[in-house]
């Protein structure tokens, strides 16, 4: 069924780079045989999944969505792929990603959002565009993406999926394309919160190859009473305080968002959440984006120097080629000062999270997204309504190495609503 949907809808959504049909059929047959023999590996055994095309897969191309690498073969499996193989999951496709992990544009075009497939500008948003599009469209059971500055949360929100960005250092990045060594994170995009927990359970933990990975337990408990959790919420953001509309259409959209979020917060309260308004630390975080620019430019300095960066289809001022070139002019002093300022920001977030188990915010568009990608805190988003026929989401952020609390509150919201059961109509001719 999944292979059929990938073949039928993949080309229309531009979300599939490589269909791994032969491998999938072999893995599925092996799973059937094992389960019949009584060897059951757990919740993911036999479940079809898709990998963002930056994870190394032995014998299968890993293109990084970028023209210079479209024929790249890496002769080993990434740790995440190994762990999912061990869990018995079935790899059905390598899924599209923005070229070198930027936006939804890759060498075949812009990955589409199954809710609005005619939109070729926004597409499915974020560099984990293919995983979110394929998951929302029912082309895979679940997918694995990556986030550096929003690339799990943003496409998951836009496509109406449950997306989990784990703590920095929770999942090994061995065999994954490096963009920003101090910010890259790996996590699942699913159609429900418990699927996210099951996928994280299979991939987290040290492998001896990525030295940033901590040996912290992940003890998922779906039955925890959320009334015992300390929950804050970014009241100003829910009310639209960060955005000033400039025309009637924007005003109407803002009112629609406010109404949806008001209902969402009421649902959480009825589910037992006791929420208190809070604010993010007062900190100038925009200037810290230098960290990502400098590290990304370093990761791809060779193709900047030899000119292959000119092959990328995205060549506008905000695209990677221009960023890579201009980032060569960031002084080392500024990069190191930014990292030192980041340490102060991490301390501020630690202070804040010492008072709260979870805080709630809109997604995407929350100021907390940049902050928590710099500080490494985990977050999960789930759909909570539609504006102009497009999904919008609500996000739950937890303390470092505590994915359980935000997942638990997200699950309470999911159980009290039906948004996760609403899927795009995939009946295009």
N, C-alpha and C positions, 0 to 999 in steps of 0.2 A: 504493500500500500504506500509506504513512504517513498520507495524508489519511483513508483508511478507518479506520485505528486511532485517529486523533485524534477522528473522529466517533463511533466506537463506545465508546472507553474514556475520552475526555476528560471527558464529563459525569459519569461514575462516579468519576473521580479528582478532579474539580473542579480540573483543572490547566490548562484552556484558557480564556483570556479572549476572544480573537478568532482565528478560523480565517482564514488569509490565502489561501484557495483560489485565487482568480483570479490573484493575483500569483504564487503558487507554480507554477501550471500554465504561466504565461507564462515564468517564469524557467527552469523545467525544459525547456520547448521550446527556449528560447534556448541552454541548455547542450547539449542534444542536437545542435542545428544547428552550434554552434561546434566541438564535439568531432568531428563528422563532417567538418567542413572542415579538421580538423587543428589547431585552436586549442585546446590543452588548458591550462587555467589552474592545474592542480595537484590535490593530494589532495582538496580540498573541492569541486571542480567537479561540480555536479549533486547534491551531498549535501544532503538536507533537514535544516533546523535550526530550533530554536525560540528566541525571544528573551524573556527576562524582561521583563514589561510595564512597565519603566521606561526602555526605550530608545526614543527618538523614531523614528517611522516615518512618512514623508510619506504622507498620504492614508489612514492607518490609525490608529485610536484608540490612545492611550497613557494607560492609566487609573491607573497607579501603585497599583493594587489598592484604591483608596480612593474612598469614596462621593463626596466633593466633586469628584473628577476623572474620574468614570466616562465622561463624554462628551468628554474633552479630546482635541483634535487639535493636533498640533505640525507645522508646515509644512516640516520638513526631516528628513533622516535623521541619526541619531547616527553618529559616526565609525565605531564598531564595525560598524554595519549597512552603511555605505558600503564598508568594507574587506572584509566578507564578500560583498557584492554583487560587488566587484572580483575576489574569489577564485572566483566562480561558484557559491557556495552558494545553496540555495533556501530562502527563508523560508516555512515552512508554518504557523506559529502564533505569536501573542503569548501567552506563558505566565504563569500566575498567580504572584502574589507577595503576601506579607503586606502589609497596608495600610501604605503609606509605609515599606516595607522593615522590618517587624517581624513575626516569626513566620509561621505558615502561614495565618492567617485573613485573608481578603479580603472584598470586598462580597458575593460569592456563597456564602461559607461557608469551611470549612477544607479546604485541599488535602490529599488522601489519599496515603498511602504505598502503592504497589502490592503490597507484601509483606503489609501488614495494613490493607486498605482499610476495614475496619470501625472502625478507631481514629479517632474524630473529635476527640480531645483533642490528642494529640501531632501527628497528621497526618504530613506529610512533613518537618516541622521546618524552622526557619530561613526567612528571607524569600525565598530562591531555591527555594521549595517546588515551584512548578510546573516549572521546568527539571529538577530532580532527579527528580520523579515521572514526568514525560514521558519522560525519558531512560531511566530504569530500566524503564519499562513498554514501551519500544520504540515510542513515539509519534513520536519524532524521532531523527535520526541522532546529533545532539549538540545541546547548548544553551549559551547564554551567560547567566551569572548575575553577581551582584555580592556582595562581602563587605565589611562594615565591622567586624563583631565575630565572624564565624563563619558567615555565610550562604551560603558555598560549601561549606566543609568539613562543617558540621553536616548539611545535607540530603543531601549526597553520601554521607556515612557512614551515615546513617539509611536511605537508599534503595539502598545497595549500588552506588554509581557511583564512577568515578574523577573526582575533583574537583581542579582546580588553581586556587589563589589566587596569582596572580603578585605580584611585587614592587610595592609602592606606587609609582606613577609609571611603570609599564611599559606600560599600555594607556590610551589617551585616554578621558576621561569626557565629552567633548563630546557633548551630546545625551542624556546619562543623568541621571536624577533625582539631585539632590545631597542627601545626608543628612548626611554629615560630610566637609567638604572636605579635612581632613587625614588621613582614614582610609579613605575609599571606594576600593575596588579592583574591577576587572572581570576575570572569568576563565571558562574553559570547564568544563562538566560533561559527561562523556562515558562511554562504556562500556569504555574502555581507555586506558592511559597514552599510547600513541603517537597516539591521537586528540587527547588534550589538547595534545600537542606540536604537532600539525598545526594545531589551532585557534589556539593562541597565536601560531604563526608567521605566521598570516594577520592577526592583529589588533594586534600590538604595534607600538610605535614612535611618534615624534612626529607630530602633524598640524598644529602651529602654532596650535592652538586651546586645548588644555589645557597650560598652561605648566609643570605639574608633571612632564610626561613626559620622561624622559631618553632620550638617543640611544645606548643601549647595545645591542650585538649580541646575538642569541639564536642560538647555533650548536649546534643539536640534534645529538647524536651518540649513537645508540642502541647503538653497539658498544663504548663505553668500558668497560674492565674495572673493576668496582666494587672489586676488591681494592686498587686504587691510591688509593681515596678514604678520607679520614679520617672515620670514622663514630662518633658518640656515640649513646647511647640513655638515655632517662629511666627507669632501672631501677625506682625507687620507684613511678612511676606504673603501670608494667606489672604490678607486684605488688599494685596496689590500695591503696597506702599513703595516697592522698588521700581515701579513702572508707571510713567505718566503718559496716558494715551493722547494722541495728537489728532485723531479724527473719529467720526462716529463709529466706523467699523471696529476700531481698536477699543473704543469705549464699550461697545456691546460685548465684545469678546472678554474684556476684563470683568464685566458684570456677570457673564455666564460662568467664568472661572470662579469668581467669588462665591456664587451660589452653590457650585459643585463642591468647593472646599468647605463651605459652611456645613453642608450636609455630611461630608466625609468626617469632619471633626465631631459632629453630633453622633454619628454612627460609632466612632471610637469611644466616646463617653458612655454610650449605652452598652458597649461591650465591656465596660469596666475600667477604661483608662481614665485616670485622674490627671488632667493636663494643666500645666502652669505655663503662662507666657514667659519666654526667655529671649535673650538676644545673643547673637554671636559675638565673640571677642572683638573689640574695636581694634582693628589691625589693617594696615595697608597691604592687602594680599596681591593686588594686581601686579605690583612691581616684581613679585616673586615668580612670575611666569618666565622670567629670564632663565630660571633653573631648567625648565623643560626645553626651552629653545636651545640653550647651550648644549645640553646633553644630547638632544636629537641631532643637532648639527654635528656633534662629535661622532655619534653613531654612524652617520652617513657622510662623513667628510670625504671618504675616498671617491664616492660618485659625484660629489660637488667638485672636487679637484679635477677629475678626469672628464667631466662634462656629461656623464650619463644621466645626471639629474635633469638635463634638458629634454630627456625622452618622456618624462612624466606628463600626462595630459593636463594636469592642473598647474598652470603657470601664472596665476594671478598674484597680485602683491601679497595676499594672505596665505598663499599655498607654500608647501614645504620648500620648493626650490629657492624661493626668495628668502624664506626664513633661514635656510641653511647658509646661504651666502652672507646675509647681513649678520648672522650670529657669530661669524668669525671676528666681528668687531666688538663683541662684548669683552670688556677687560676682565682678566682673571680676578682682579680685586672685587669687581662688582658681583661676579658669580659667587665668590666665597662669602662676601657680605650678605648676599641673598640667602645662602645656606645658614649663616649664623642667625639672621632674622627669622628664618624658618624654625630654628630651634626654639626661639622665644615664642613663636606661634604654637608650636607643639606643647610647650609648657602651659600656655593660656588654655588650650583645648583640654589638657589633662586636668586643669583646675575646674573647668566647666563640667567635664564628664565625671568628676568626683562627686558632683551633686545630682547627676542624672544618669539613669540607665539607658535612656533612649530620648532623642528629640525628633520631632515630626516637622516636615517642611514640604512645600510644593516640589514637584519634579517635572521637567527640568526647570532651570531658571533660578534655583535657589543660590544665594551667596555662599551657602555652606558647601556647595559642590567643589569649588576651587579650594576652599579652606581644608576640607577633609581629604582631598586628594594630596594636598601637601603634608597633612599630619598623619595620614595612613589609617584613619578611622574607617570601619566598615559601614556600608549602607545597603538597604534593600528598597526597591520601589515596586509598587503594584498599581494597576489601573484603578481609577476612581470615577471615571465619567468621560464625556465627550464634549468637545467644543468644535463646532463646524465639522462634524463627522470625523474628527480626529481624536484619538484617545489622549487623555491627560492623566497624570499619575500623582501619587502621594509617596513621600520618601521617609524612611525611618533610619536614623543614624545611631550607632552604638559606640561604646568605648573600644579601645584598641584590644584586639583578640576576643572581643565579645560579640560574635555574630548572632548568638542565641537570642539575646534580648530584642534586637530589632526584628529578627525573623519571627519571634513569638508575637510581637505586636502587629506585624504585617499579617500574620496568619489570623489573628483575631479580627482584623478588618476584613480580610478576604472571606472568612466564614460568615460575616454579618452582611455581606453584599453579594451581588451576582456578576460583577463586572468581569471577573476572570472566566466566566462561562460564555461571554459574548465574543464571537469570532468573526473575522471579516468574511464577507460572502465571496467565495472563490469560484464563481460560475462564469468567468469571462470566456467568451468564445475564442 
